[in-house]
Amino acid sequence: MCLAAPARVQEVRGEEPEFRCGIVDFGGVRREVSLAFTPGARPGDYVLVHAGFALEVVDEREAAERLAALRALGFDTDGGP
């Protein structure tokens, strides 16, 4: 089973689409992830992250719904939208 967690983009680095990366915030925990699959991601956007890759840009409502679902499954998801 694959699990993609929502995170908010804090910073974007790089100009070439295949090498873009960013700092994302998982409710207070910041990590660097690849933005190669989400070329439209900008600071302030929410993305779904799996294995170090942002796979999809989602709106704040969708991110909040996914965080609620993760909490219902017993995952600790401090912070978030």
C-alpha positions in Angstrom: 0.0 0.0 0.0 1.3 3.5 -0.9 0.6 6.4 1.3 0.9 10.1 0.2 0.8 12.7 2.9 -0.2 16.3 2.4 2.5 19.0 3.0 2.7 22.7 2.4 5.4 24.0 0.1 7.6 26.5 1.9 10.3 27.1 -0.7 11.0 26.1 -4.3 14.6 25.7 -5.6 15.8 25.2 -9.1 14.7 26.3 -12.6 14.9 23.1 -14.7 11.6 21.2 -14.3 13.3 17.8 -13.8 15.6 19.1 -11.1 13.1 21.3 -9.1 13.0 20.6 -5.4 11.4 22.3 -2.5 11.1 22.5 1.2 7.7 21.3 2.4 6.2 21.4 5.9 4.4 18.3 7.3 2.8 20.1 10.3 6.1 21.4 11.7 8.5 18.9 10.2 10.3 20.2 7.2 11.8 18.1 4.5 13.3 18.5 1.0 11.3 16.8 -1.7 11.4 16.6 -5.5 8.9 18.8 -7.4 9.7 17.2 -10.7 6.2 15.8 -11.0 4.5 19.0 -9.9 6.0 21.8 -12.0 3.2 24.2 -11.1 3.8 23.9 -7.3 4.5 27.2 -5.7 5.2 28.3 -2.1 1.9 28.1 -0.1 0.5 25.3 -2.2 -0.3 21.9 -0.7 1.2 18.8 -2.3 0.8 15.1 -1.7 4.2 13.6 -1.0 5.3 9.9 -1.3 8.9 8.6 -1.0 10.4 12.1 -1.3 8.4 13.1 -4.4 5.5 15.6 -4.6 3.0 13.7 -6.8 0.1 16.2 -7.0 -0.9 19.7 -6.0 -4.1 19.8 -4.0 -6.2 22.6 -2.5 -6.3 23.3 1.2 -9.7 21.6 1.7 -8.4 18.4 0.1 -5.2 18.5 2.3 -7.4 19.0 5.4 -9.6 16.0 4.4 -6.6 13.7 3.9 -5.1 14.8 7.2 -8.4 14.0 8.9 -8.4 10.6 7.3 -4.9 9.9 8.4 -5.7 10.9 12.0 -8.8 8.6 11.9 -6.4 5.8 11.0 -4.2 6.6 14.0 -1.4 8.5 12.4 0.0 11.5 14.3 -0.4 14.5 12.1 0.4 17.6 14.2 -0.2 20.8 12.4 -1.5 21.0 8.9 -4.3 23.1 7.4 
